[in-house]
Amino acid sequence: KKFQGGLSVHLGFKGQFQQDELVPSVMGGAEYVISNQWSILGDFAGERKKYMVNAGIRFFIWDDLVMTVSAIDVGHSIYSTPLYSAGLGYTKFL
């Protein structure tokens, strides 16, 4: 959902059937657009009472080419050492 002022949010739910039980998981996040080229990201995901929080930034090189840098599980709730992710995304559909 996009709101005025550059904020957009998302929320999702997944239920998996595993060995006679339903394992629910939830995720959600937000992106705040700072300028035409920069945005800040934050999200959470988890299941079975273990949730991780991620944070990142996006740099829009062109309208359809985006570089993203993220810190994964910033609260160390699942992983004991910091994890980082970087990548390029091409968003133009054929």
Summary of the structure (lengths in Angstrom):
residues: 94
radius of gyration: 15.7
end to end distance: 24.2
largest distance: 49.0
contacts: 222
relative contact order: 0.16
helix: 0%
strand: 69%
